């Protein structure tokens, strides 16, 4: 069982090695304004490997015997633990194998390989990758580095909470992402031993509900499946020791949807100039969508656990966010297929200051009458009122049109 002194010792170990950055805990002005109380972000997305997982991985690997180091290590990870293990193994000149789910974002796979580890893609989720990694560990006499159910790993992760309290006085609540529970276990252990009045609130993804449902019912309930854009916390089964510690030390667990997580990612990108992955954004999502109660005198810290988001996923989130916020619209318009018809339409849109970013012209659809054509356009717009002006102008010109998703 991890104690406060273990986390203090882990901090000394990490500081002496110089492999971990002490990331900032900084005020988030826009969130503070929205919530009416002080909101701070602990920016572990700025960590050397882009996530807090480096802390636990290095603390564990540094404790291995020479014999264990000589045999090599293996881990299972959705990405961030993989990079932490690979980075740490390289520091010690240790052979490392990482089993990652087949759907792991390419960025995390490539980054792990860059640190010198052998990557094996296996399974639909973390739990299937974990089972296979355990099999390889037994067959090849490798030391398994668990991402969240190991005391040395948990102690390393707990240094995030230690830094928060060293950097900021008067903290009242800390929001922590929950997947397997190692991060919240370490943070809660240190924080509650230092100041039991600080509330620890865990945040899960609705698409990976095991820990949320288990906390509500006070008994371990595994999920039958997981599906969420927060791949870093997409854990199907409950780890019993971490769960017991969560029941003991954590004050509340809330859940956020993928839609809410995506909103938080876009908010952090636009308002805080931070690139944050799904798991790292869940705390902010819980604030934006009022999942927790807070008061004017609160000083809340949200742990931004990582920033290793796949560029394609980020692109999709941005695109959908622009549409939802009325800064982009897609529209299909039926024209008479004759010279000048398209120019007339674009002239109308020009007068309305609607910027055309994409256009497709179709005259062969079987749903069209002969002599007609469908024009599909993506437009940059300036809000809901601007979009209504565009629709009104098209109606006044007797165009047949429809909004499309």
C-alpha positions in Angstrom: 0.0 0.0 0.0 1.4 3.4 -1.0 2.0 6.0 1.7 2.8 9.7 1.7 6.5 8.9 2.3 6.7 6.7 -0.8 5.5 9.6 -2.9 8.1 12.0 -1.3 10.8 9.5 -2.0 9.6 9.1 -5.6 9.8 12.8 -6.0 13.4 12.8 -4.8 14.2 9.9 -7.2 12.7 11.8 -10.2 14.4 15.1 -9.2 17.8 13.4 -8.8 17.5 11.7 -12.2 16.4 14.9 -13.9 14.1 13.0 -16.3 10.8 14.6 -15.3 9.8 18.2 -15.7 8.0 20.0 -12.9 5.0 21.1 -14.9 3.2 24.4 -14.1 -0.1 24.7 -12.2 -1.4 27.9 -13.9 -4.6 30.0 -13.6 -7.1 29.4 -16.4 -8.6 32.9 -16.8 -11.5 32.0 -19.2 -12.5 29.0 -17.0 -12.3 31.1 -13.9 -14.6 33.7 -15.5 -17.1 31.0 -16.6 -17.2 29.2 -13.3 -17.0 32.2 -11.0 -14.2 30.7 -8.9 -10.5 30.2 -9.4 -9.7 27.4 -11.8 -6.1 26.2 -12.3 -4.7 23.6 -14.8 -1.8 21.3 -13.9 -0.3 21.0 -17.3 1.1 17.4 -17.6 0.6 17.7 -21.3 3.9 19.7 -21.2 5.8 16.7 -19.7 8.7 15.4 -21.6 6.7 12.5 -23.1 3.5 14.5 -23.3 1.9 12.9 -20.2 2.3 12.2 -16.5 2.9 8.5 -17.1 6.7 9.1 -17.3 6.7 9.7 -13.5 5.5 6.2 -12.5 7.3 4.4 -15.3 10.7 5.8 -14.4 10.2 5.4 -10.6 9.4 1.7 -11.2 12.1 0.9 -13.7 14.8 2.6 -11.6 13.9 0.2 -8.8 14.5 -3.0 -10.8 17.4 -5.4 -10.0 20.3 -5.8 -12.4 18.9 -9.2 -13.3 15.5 -7.8 -14.1 17.1 -5.0 -16.2 19.1 -7.6 -18.1 16.1 -9.6 -19.0 14.2 -6.5 -20.2 10.7 -5.1 -19.6 7.3 -5.3 -21.2 4.2 -3.1 -20.8 0.6 -2.8 -22.1 -0.6 0.6 -22.8 -3.0 2.7 -24.8 -0.1 5.1 -25.5 1.1 7.3 -22.6 2.4 4.6 -20.3 4.1 3.1 -23.4 6.1 6.2 -24.0 7.0 6.5 -20.3 8.3 3.0 -20.2 10.1 3.3 -23.5 11.7 6.6 -22.5 12.8 5.2 -19.1 14.1 1.9 -20.5 16.2 3.8 -23.0 17.7 5.8 -20.1 18.9 2.6 -18.5 19.8 0.8 -21.7 17.1 -1.8 -21.2 15.3 -3.7 -23.9 11.5 -2.8 -23.9 8.5 -4.3 -25.6 5.2 -2.5 -25.6 1.8 -4.1 -26.4 -0.7 -1.5 -27.6 -4.3 -1.9 -28.7 -4.7 -2.0 -32.5 -6.7 1.3 -32.5 -3.9 3.2 -30.7 -3.4 6.6 -32.3 -0.5 6.6 -34.7 1.2 9.5 -32.9 1.5 7.4 -29.7 2.8 4.4 -31.7 5.4 6.4 -33.5 6.6 8.2 -30.4 7.0 5.0 -28.5 9.1 3.5 -31.3 11.2 6.6 -31.4 12.3 5.9 -27.8 13.6 2.6 -29.0 10.9 0.2 -27.8 9.5 -2.7 -29.9 5.8 -2.0 -30.4 3.3 -4.9 -30.8 -0.2 -4.0 -31.8 -2.8 -6.4 -30.3 -6.4 -6.4 -29.2 -9.3 -4.0 -29.4 -8.7 -2.3 -26.1 -6.3 -2.0 -23.2 -7.5 -5.2 -21.4 -6.9 -7.4 -24.4 -3.4 -5.9 -24.9 -2.7 -6.4 -21.2 -3.6 -10.1 -21.3 -1.3 -10.6 -24.3 1.6 -8.7 -22.7 1.3 -10.8 -19.5 1.5 -13.9 -21.7 4.7 -12.6 -23.4 6.1 -11.7 -20.0 5.8 -15.2 -18.8 7.1 -16.8 -22.0 10.1 -14.5 -22.3 11.0 -13.8 -18.7 10.3 -10.1 -19.0 9.5 -7.8 -16.1 6.0 -6.5 -16.6 5.6 -2.7 -15.8 2.0 -2.2 -14.9 0.5 1.1 -15.8 -1.6 1.6 -12.7 -1.5 -1.4 -10.3 2.0 -1.2 -9.0 3.1 0.7 -5.8 6.2 2.2 -7.4 4.2 3.4 -10.4 1.5 4.8 -8.2 4.1 6.6 -6.0 5.5 8.2 -9.1 2.1 9.4 -10.3 1.4 10.8 -6.8 4.2 13.3 -7.4 1.7 15.2 -9.5 -0.4 15.9 -6.4 2.7 16.8 -4.4 3.7 19.4 -6.9 0.2 20.9 -7.0 0.3 21.5 -3.3 3.8 22.9 -3.4 2.9 25.2 -6.2 -0.4 26.5 -5.0 -1.8 27.4 -1.6 -5.5 27.2 -0.6 -6.5 24.4 -3.0 -10.1 23.2 -2.3 -10.7 20.6 -5.0 -8.6 18.6 -7.4 -10.2 17.0 -10.5 -8.4 13.8 -11.7 -9.0 11.6 -14.7 -9.7 8.0 -13.9 -8.9 5.0 -16.1 -7.3 2.3 -14.1 -7.0 4.5 -11.0 -3.3 4.8 -10.5 -3.1 8.6 -10.9 -6.0 9.3 -8.6 -4.7 6.8 -6.1 -1.3 8.5 -5.9 -2.7 12.0 -5.9 -5.3 11.2 -3.2 -2.8 9.4 -1.0 -0.5 12.4 -0.9 -3.2 15.1 -0.8 -5.4 13.5 1.9 -2.4 12.8 4.1 -1.4 16.5 3.8 -4.7 18.2 3.9 -7.8 15.9 4.3 -10.1 18.9 3.7 -9.2 19.1 0.0 -11.8 17.2 -2.1 -10.6 14.7 -4.7 -13.0 14.3 -7.5 -12.5 11.6 -10.1 -13.7 12.1 -13.7 -14.4 9.2 -16.0 -15.5 8.9 -19.6 -19.1 7.6 -20.2 -17.7 5.2 -22.8 -15.6 3.5 -20.1 -18.0 3.4 -17.2 -16.5 0.7 -15.0 -14.9 2.9 -12.2 -17.9 5.3 -12.2 -20.5 2.6 -11.8 -18.4 0.8 -9.3 -18.0 3.9 -7.2 -21.7 4.7 -7.2 -22.6 1.1 -6.2 -19.6 0.6 -3.9 -18.6 -2.7 -5.5 -16.5 -3.6 -8.4 -18.4 -3.7 -11.7 -16.4 -4.5 -14.9 -17.6 -3.1 -18.3 -18.6 -5.4 -21.1 -17.0 -3.0 -23.6 -15.4 0.4 -23.9 -15.7 3.1 -26.6 -14.5 6.6 -26.0 -12.3 9.3 -27.6 -10.5 9.4 -24.3 -8.3 6.4 -25.1 -5.9 7.1 -22.2 -8.7 6.1 -19.7 -10.4 3.5 -21.8 -10.1 0.7 -19.2 -12.7 -2.1 -19.2 -12.0 -3.8 -15.9 -11.8 -2.5 -12.3 -8.4 -3.0 -10.5 -9.5 -4.0 -7.0 -6.7 -2.4 -4.9 -7.0 0.9 -6.7 -10.8 0.8 -6.4 -10.6 0.1 -2.6 -8.3 3.1 -2.3 -10.7 5.3 -4.3 -13.6 4.3 -2.1 -11.5 5.3 0.9 -10.0 8.6 -0.3 -12.0 10.0 -3.2 -14.9 12.2 -2.4 -16.8 12.0 -5.7 -16.7 10.5 -9.1 -18.5 12.0 -12.1 -18.8 11.1 -15.8 -18.5 13.0 -19.0 -19.6 12.1 -22.6 -17.4 12.1 -25.7 -19.3 15.1 -26.9 -18.5 17.0 -23.7 -14.8 15.8 -23.9 -14.6 17.1 -27.5 -16.0 20.5 -26.4 -13.4 20.7 -23.7 -10.5 19.8 -26.1 -11.7 22.6 -28.4 -12.1 25.0 -25.6 -8.6 24.3 -24.3 -7.2 24.7 -27.8 -8.9 28.0 -28.5 -9.0 29.6 -25.1 -5.9 28.2 -23.3 -3.7 27.5 -26.4 -3.2 24.0 -25.1 -3.2 20.8 -27.1 -4.9 18.2 -24.8 -5.9 14.6 -25.4 -9.3 13.2 -24.4 -8.3 11.8 -21.1 -6.5 15.1 -20.2 -9.6 17.1 -21.0 -12.2 15.3 -18.8 -11.7 17.5 -15.8 -12.3 20.6 -17.8 -15.3 18.9 -19.5 -16.8 18.4 -16.0 -16.4 22.1 -15.3 -17.8 23.3 -18.6 -20.8 21.0 -18.3 -21.5 21.6 -14.6 -20.9 18.1 -13.5 -19.6 19.2 -10.1 -20.7 21.8 -7.5 -18.4 24.7 -6.8 -18.5 27.9 -4.7 -17.1 31.4 -5.2 -14.3 30.7 -2.7 -13.2 27.5 -4.4 -9.7 27.1 -5.8 -10.0 24.1 -8.2 -7.1 22.3 -9.9 -7.9 20.2 -13.0 -5.2 17.7 -13.9 -4.4 17.9 -17.6 -2.9 14.4 -17.7 -1.6 14.4 -21.3 -1.5 16.0 -24.7 -0.8 13.1 -27.0 -3.9 13.5 -29.3 -4.0 12.0 -32.8 -3.9 14.8 -35.3 -6.8 13.3 -37.3 -9.0 13.1 -34.2 -8.1 16.7 -33.4 -9.1 17.7 -37.0 -12.5 16.0 -36.6 -13.1 17.7 -33.2 -12.2 21.1 -34.7 -14.5 20.6 -37.7 -17.5 19.5 -35.6 -16.8 22.3 -33.1 -16.9 24.9 -35.8 -20.3 23.6 -37.1 -21.8 23.4 -33.6 -20.7 26.9 -32.8 -22.2 28.3 -36.1 -18.8 29.3 -37.5 -19.2 26.8 -40.4 -22.2 25.5 -42.2 -22.7 22.9 -44.9 -25.5 23.4 -47.4 -26.9 21.7 -50.5 -28.5 23.9 -53.1 -30.4 22.9 -56.3 -29.7 25.1 -59.4 -30.8 25.1 -63.0 -27.8 23.7 -64.8 -27.0 26.5 -67.2 -24.2 29.1 -67.7 -24.1 31.8 -65.0 -26.3 29.9 -62.5 -23.3 29.1 -60.2 -21.9 32.6 -60.5 -25.2 34.2 -59.5 -25.2 32.0 -56.4 -21.7 32.8 -55.4 -22.4 36.5 -55.9 -25.2 36.3 -53.4 -22.9 34.6 -50.9 -20.2 37.2 -51.5 -22.5 40.0 -50.7 -23.3 38.2 -47.4 -19.6 37.9 -46.6 -19.9 34.1 -46.5 -16.5 32.5 -47.4 -16.8 29.3 -49.5 -14.2 26.8 -48.3 -15.4 23.8 -50.3 -17.7 23.2 -53.3 -19.0 20.2 -55.1 -21.1 20.3 -58.3 -23.3 17.3 -59.2 -25.5 17.1 -62.2 -25.8 13.2 -62.4 -27.7 12.3 -59.2 -30.7 10.1 -59.9 -32.7 12.3 -57.5 -32.3 15.3 -59.7 -34.7 16.4 -62.5 -33.1 16.7 -65.9 -31.6 20.1 -66.3 -30.9 20.6 -62.6 -27.7 20.3 -60.6 -26.9 20.1 -56.9 -24.2 22.3 -55.4 -22.8 21.3 -52.0 -20.9 24.0 -50.2 -19.0 24.4 -46.9 -19.1 28.1 -45.7 -17.3 30.0 -43.1 -19.8 32.0 -41.2 -19.9 34.4 -38.2 -22.5 32.9 -36.0 -26.1 31.8 -35.9 -27.6 35.1 -37.0 -25.2 35.2 -40.0 -26.3 31.7 -41.0 -30.0 32.8 -40.8 -29.3 35.7 -43.1 -27.8 33.3 -45.6 -30.9 31.1 -45.5 -33.2 34.1 -45.8 -31.4 35.4 -48.8 -31.5 32.0 -50.5 -35.3 31.8 -49.8 -35.8 35.3 -51.2 -34.1 34.1 -54.5 -36.4 31.0 -54.5 -33.5 28.5 -54.2 -34.3 25.0 -53.1 -31.7 24.1 -50.4 -31.1 22.1 -47.2 -28.6 22.1 -44.4 -26.5 19.0 -44.3 -24.4 17.5 -41.5 
